[in-house]
Amino acid sequence: MAQKREGMQEFLRHHKYPFPLLSDERRQVVKEYGVYVAVNFESFNIARPGEFILDANGTIKFIYIGSMQTDFPPDEVIFDVIDDLKPGSPTKKAG
């Protein structure tokens, strides 16, 4: 999440996920992953929604970059990808 840790903690009070999230308050990761949108003033610059799921080795297994702030993949898609990464799961094609 491209916001301060305190903002992310508040978000997580209302959204319970069974996986860790990254706090990227300096916007370094969003720039590297190509989801940073420069507006004009640093305080107004935003990141497009981006979902990146990595396996235990750090290999990216799923990418979804939203076209606008309200564009997210369905939760079921995210949870299916995560389930597929669990040891002993049959291999499925995520997407």
HELIX and SHEET records of a PDB file:
HELIX    1   1 ARG A    5  HIS A   14  1                                  10    
HELIX    2   2 GLN A   28  GLU A   32  1                                   5    
HELIX    3   3 GLU A   42  PHE A   44  5                                   3    
HELIX    4   4 ASP A   75  LEU A   85  1                                  11    
SHEET    1   A 2 TYR A  36  VAL A  37  0                                        
SHEET    2   A 2 ILE A  46  ALA A  47 -1                                        
SHEET    1   B 2 GLY A  50  LEU A  54  0                                        
SHEET    2   B 2 ILE A  60  ILE A  65 -1                                        
END                                                                             
